[in-house]
Amino acid sequence: MVYITGDVHGDIRRFGAPARRLKKGDILIVCGDFGMLWEGGEEEEKLLKKLGEKKYTIAFVDGTHENFDLLEQYPVQEWNGGSVHKLNENVYHLMRGQVFSIEEKTFFTFGGGESTEKQMYQAAGKWWEREMPTLEEMKEGAAHLREAGMKVDYIVTHSPPPHMQANLTGSPDIHNQIQAYFETLSKKITYRKWFFGSLHIDRKLSMKNYSVFQAILPVEQEP
């Protein structure tokens, strides 16, 4: 089975007791802010090795709190029909604009977003311009979706569709390029469910849109 969870920010506890029901062959997808690559060094290497020993596979889209310099050092490989950074034998970064075929279902993945505390992270030297998508990544995503007939089973992102965020926060629907991109996609793609993590709440916001944080949801069942 495939499961979805929200931001972990480098906290390995999500992969302990909360994920105990996951079995060998299952896949747990994190909706951004994985954060296991942040400072680099031996301690993080040990954490990644520990995650790689899990009986299930861990995959994640990138969020805003990732060290992209470290992440992009890993080799790009093909996995289930899409491009990934392979961190170890059991941990994968699902790159932007990919369509994966998993358990006979299709998943469109597109990480990234805009930091809400950008100035603080810039001052700490922990902000990367690459948190926002490039034009090439958006074009690649559109091309893969056209190849899929503009239809996928699931969309997994860090940032929400802008109208979902506006409904919760009252903020403007669109104020950056990733929101404009997602708004366009939401009108052109046929999909069953869209999962996202940046709002830090566990809530079904509409018939097809799910904000995920600490919950671990099976994609095939109603949460």
C-alpha positions in Angstrom: 0.0 0.0 0.0 0.9 3.6 -0.4 0.6 6.0 2.5 1.0 9.8 2.8 2.2 11.9 5.7 3.2 15.6 6.2 6.3 17.5 7.1 8.8 15.8 9.4 11.5 18.5 9.6 14.2 16.0 10.3 12.4 14.3 13.1 12.8 10.6 12.8 10.0 9.8 15.3 7.3 9.8 12.6 8.9 6.7 11.2 8.7 4.9 14.5 5.5 4.0 16.3 3.1 6.0 14.1 4.3 4.0 11.1 4.3 0.7 12.8 1.5 -0.7 10.7 3.4 -0.3 7.5 4.6 -3.6 6.0 7.4 -4.7 3.7 6.7 -3.4 0.2 4.6 -0.4 1.5 5.6 3.1 0.5 5.3 6.2 2.7 5.4 9.5 0.9 6.3 12.7 2.8 4.6 15.9 1.5 7.8 18.1 1.8 10.1 19.5 4.5 11.7 16.1 4.9 14.7 17.8 6.5 16.9 14.8 7.0 19.5 16.6 4.9 20.1 19.9 6.7 23.6 20.3 8.3 25.3 17.3 6.7 27.7 15.2 8.6 27.9 11.9 10.4 24.8 12.2 12.5 22.5 12.8 9.5 24.2 9.9 7.7 23.4 7.6 10.6 19.7 8.8 10.5 19.5 8.1 6.8 21.0 4.7 7.2 18.5 3.9 9.9 15.6 5.0 7.6 17.1 2.9 4.8 16.8 -0.2 7.0 13.0 0.2 7.4 10.9 -2.6 5.9 9.0 -0.1 3.9 10.2 2.5 1.4 10.3 6.2 2.2 9.8 8.8 -0.6 9.4 12.6 -0.3 8.8 15.7 -2.3 11.0 18.6 -1.3 9.6 21.5 0.7 11.0 24.8 1.6 13.1 23.6 4.5 15.6 21.4 2.6 19.3 21.8 2.0 19.2 21.8 -1.7 23.0 21.9 -2.0 23.2 18.5 -0.2 20.1 17.0 -1.8 21.4 17.7 -5.4 24.6 15.8 -4.7 22.8 12.5 -4.8 22.6 10.6 -8.1 19.5 11.0 -10.3 17.9 7.7 -11.2 14.7 6.4 -12.6 12.2 4.8 -10.1 8.7 3.7 -11.0 8.8 5.7 -14.2 10.0 9.0 -12.9 13.2 10.7 -11.9 14.4 10.6 -8.3 17.4 11.4 -6.1 18.4 8.1 -4.5 19.6 8.8 -0.9 20.1 5.1 -0.1 18.5 1.8 -0.9 15.2 2.7 0.6 14.9 6.5 0.6 14.1 8.5 -2.5 13.5 12.2 -3.3 10.6 12.5 -5.8 11.7 15.2 -8.2 9.5 18.0 -9.4 7.2 17.5 -12.4 7.4 13.7 -12.5 4.6 11.1 -13.0 5.3 7.9 -11.1 3.4 4.6 -11.6 3.1 2.9 -8.1 0.8 0.0 -7.3 -1.0 0.6 -10.7 -1.8 4.2 -9.8 -0.3 7.4 -11.1 1.3 10.0 -8.9 2.2 13.5 -10.1 4.8 15.1 -7.8 5.9 18.7 -7.5 7.8 19.9 -4.4 8.9 23.4 -3.4 7.2 26.5 -2.2 7.9 29.9 -0.7 9.3 30.2 2.9 7.1 32.2 5.2 10.1 33.1 7.3 12.5 33.7 4.5 14.5 36.6 6.1 15.2 34.5 9.2 16.5 31.6 7.2 18.6 33.9 5.0 20.2 35.4 8.1 21.0 31.9 9.3 22.5 30.9 5.9 19.8 28.3 5.5 17.7 29.6 2.6 17.9 28.4 -1.0 16.5 30.1 -4.0 15.8 26.7 -5.4 12.9 26.3 -3.0 10.9 27.9 -5.8 10.5 26.0 -9.1 12.2 26.9 -12.3 10.5 27.5 -15.6 12.2 24.3 -16.9 10.7 22.2 -14.0 7.2 23.6 -14.7 7.5 22.9 -18.4 8.8 19.3 -17.6 5.8 18.7 -15.3 3.4 20.0 -18.0 5.0 17.7 -20.6 4.8 14.6 -18.4 1.1 15.4 -17.7 0.4 15.7 -21.4 2.0 12.3 -21.8 -0.3 11.0 -19.1 -3.4 12.4 -20.9 -3.8 15.2 -18.4 -5.1 12.6 -15.9 -3.5 11.1 -12.8 -4.8 9.4 -9.7 -2.9 11.4 -7.1 -1.1 14.7 -6.9 1.5 15.1 -4.1 3.0 18.6 -3.4 4.3 20.6 -0.5 2.3 23.7 -1.3 -1.5 23.6 -1.5 -3.6 24.6 -4.5 -4.0 28.4 -3.9 -7.8 28.4 -3.5 -7.4 25.9 -0.6 -5.0 28.1 1.2 -7.2 31.1 0.6 -10.2 29.4 2.1 -8.3 28.7 5.3 -6.2 31.8 5.8 -8.0 34.5 3.8 -4.7 35.2 1.9 -4.7 36.1 -1.8 -5.2 33.1 -4.0 -2.1 33.7 -6.0 1.1 35.7 -5.2 3.9 33.6 -6.7 4.8 31.3 -9.6 4.2 28.0 -7.9 0.6 29.0 -6.9 -0.1 30.3 -10.4 1.2 26.9 -11.8 -0.9 24.9 -9.4 -4.0 26.9 -10.1 -3.6 26.2 -13.8 -3.1 22.5 -13.1 -6.1 22.3 -10.9 -8.3 23.4 -13.8 -6.7 21.3 -16.5 -5.9 18.0 -14.8 -8.3 15.2 -13.9 -7.3 13.7 -10.5 -8.8 11.8 -7.6 -6.9 13.3 -4.7 -4.4 16.1 -4.1 -2.2 15.8 -0.9 -0.1 18.7 0.5 1.8 19.4 3.7 2.8 23.0 4.1 -0.4 24.1 6.1 0.6 21.9 9.0 -2.9 20.6 9.7 -4.6 17.2 9.2 -7.9 18.0 7.4 -9.9 17.0 4.4 -10.6 20.4 2.9 -12.8 19.3 0.0 -13.8 16.1 -1.8 -10.4 15.9 -3.5 -8.0 18.1 -1.4 -6.2 16.8 1.7 -3.9 18.8 4.0 -1.6 16.3 5.8 0.6 16.9 8.8 1.1 14.2 11.5 -1.4 11.7 10.2 -0.3 8.7 8.1 -3.1 8.2 5.5 -3.6 5.3 3.1 -4.2 6.9 -0.3 -6.8 4.3 -1.3 -9.1 4.9 1.7 -11.1 7.7 3.0 -9.3 9.4 6.0 
